[in-house]
Amino acid sequence: MNPYEVCIIGAGLAVSVLAHNLAPKLDVCVVERRRTEEIGIKACGGGVHKAWFERARPKP
């Protein structure tokens, strides 16, 4: 198993955009305590699209 180059804790708006922008160049891991279905419920959460997480999920 290869280590990630960047690990971001929390999937809030700012860090999600950061992870999305870093992902083309670096191996990025985002750790969030909430379930994927709960992300984006907050008023500002509309800026984080679920597709970002679905595309970035590691393959088994």
Short mmCIF file of the C-alpha atoms (twelve columns), coordinates in Angstrom:
data_MODEL
# 
_entry.id   MODEL 
# 
loop_
_atom_site.group_PDB 
_atom_site.id 
_atom_site.type_symbol 
_atom_site.label_atom_id 
_atom_site.label_alt_id 
_atom_site.label_comp_id 
_atom_site.label_asym_id 
_atom_site.label_seq_id 
_atom_site.Cartn_x 
_atom_site.Cartn_y 
_atom_site.Cartn_z 
_atom_site.pdbx_PDB_model_num 
ATOM 1  C CA . MET A 1  0.000   0.000  0.000   1 
ATOM 2  C CA . ASN A 2  1.392   3.370  -1.028  1 
ATOM 3  C CA . PRO A 3  1.078   6.299  1.380   1 
ATOM 4  C CA . TYR A 4  -0.817  9.395  0.329   1 
ATOM 5  C CA . GLU A 5  1.133   12.554 -0.373  1 
ATOM 6  C CA . VAL A 6  -1.573  14.750 1.213   1 
ATOM 7  C CA . CYS A 7  -4.156  13.805 3.851   1 
ATOM 8  C CA . ILE A 8  -6.880  16.353 4.611   1 
ATOM 9  C CA . ILE A 9  -9.104  16.014 7.679   1 
ATOM 10 C CA . GLY A 10 -12.664 17.265 7.188   1 
ATOM 11 C CA . ALA A 11 -14.695 17.626 4.007   1 
ATOM 12 C CA . GLY A 12 -15.868 21.187 4.458   1 
ATOM 13 C CA . LEU A 13 -16.139 23.587 1.558   1 
ATOM 14 C CA . ALA A 14 -12.608 25.016 1.630   1 
ATOM 15 C CA . VAL A 15 -10.743 21.758 2.139   1 
ATOM 16 C CA . SER A 16 -12.879 19.932 -0.402  1 
ATOM 17 C CA . VAL A 17 -12.006 22.514 -3.040  1 
ATOM 18 C CA . LEU A 18 -8.365  22.251 -1.994  1 
ATOM 19 C CA . ALA A 19 -8.436  18.446 -2.310  1 
ATOM 20 C CA . HIS A 20 -10.149 18.674 -5.680  1 
ATOM 21 C CA . ASN A 21 -7.506  21.094 -6.970  1 
ATOM 22 C CA . LEU A 22 -4.572  19.056 -5.606  1 
ATOM 23 C CA . ALA A 23 -5.848  15.676 -6.836  1 
ATOM 24 C CA . PRO A 24 -4.636  15.950 -10.456 1 
ATOM 25 C CA . LYS A 25 -1.026  16.331 -9.279  1 
ATOM 26 C CA . LEU A 26 -0.873  14.578 -5.897  1 
ATOM 27 C CA . ASP A 27 -2.236  11.470 -4.192  1 
ATOM 28 C CA . VAL A 28 -4.885  12.982 -1.889  1 
ATOM 29 C CA . CYS A 29 -6.869  11.408 0.939   1 
ATOM 30 C CA . VAL A 30 -9.860  13.208 2.506   1 
ATOM 31 C CA . VAL A 31 -11.070 11.911 5.881   1 
ATOM 32 C CA . GLU A 32 -14.560 12.912 7.024   1 
ATOM 33 C CA . ARG A 33 -16.523 11.627 10.010  1 
ATOM 34 C CA . ARG A 34 -19.913 12.171 8.358   1 
ATOM 35 C CA . ARG A 35 -21.392 9.769  5.810   1 
ATOM 36 C CA . THR A 36 -21.219 10.778 2.154   1 
ATOM 37 C CA . GLU A 37 -25.007 11.291 2.106   1 
ATOM 38 C CA . GLU A 38 -24.689 13.976 4.814   1 
ATOM 39 C CA . ILE A 39 -22.078 16.075 3.009   1 
ATOM 40 C CA . GLY A 40 -23.604 19.141 1.414   1 
ATOM 41 C CA . ILE A 41 -26.561 19.476 3.795   1 
ATOM 42 C CA . LYS A 42 -25.327 22.789 5.239   1 
ATOM 43 C CA . ALA A 43 -26.308 25.956 3.380   1 
ATOM 44 C CA . CYS A 44 -22.769 26.492 2.100   1 
ATOM 45 C CA . GLY A 45 -22.352 22.808 1.275   1 
ATOM 46 C CA . GLY A 46 -23.767 23.225 -2.221  1 
ATOM 47 C CA . GLY A 47 -20.269 24.200 -3.333  1 
ATOM 48 C CA . VAL A 48 -19.035 20.656 -2.718  1 
ATOM 49 C CA . HIS A 49 -20.452 18.313 -5.290  1 
ATOM 50 C CA . LYS A 50 -20.832 14.642 -4.356  1 
ATOM 51 C CA . ALA A 51 -19.302 13.649 -7.681  1 
ATOM 52 C CA . TRP A 52 -15.928 14.879 -6.418  1 
ATOM 53 C CA . PHE A 53 -15.998 12.233 -3.712  1 
ATOM 54 C CA . GLU A 54 -17.408 9.510  -5.949  1 
ATOM 55 C CA . ARG A 55 -14.642 10.000 -8.541  1 
ATOM 56 C CA . ALA A 56 -11.968 10.137 -5.863  1 
ATOM 57 C CA . ARG A 57 -12.971 6.922  -4.050  1 
ATOM 58 C CA . PRO A 58 -10.143 4.423  -4.014  1 
ATOM 59 C CA . LYS A 59 -10.730 1.257  -5.984  1 
ATOM 60 C CA . PRO A 60 -10.655 -1.973 -3.946  1 
# 
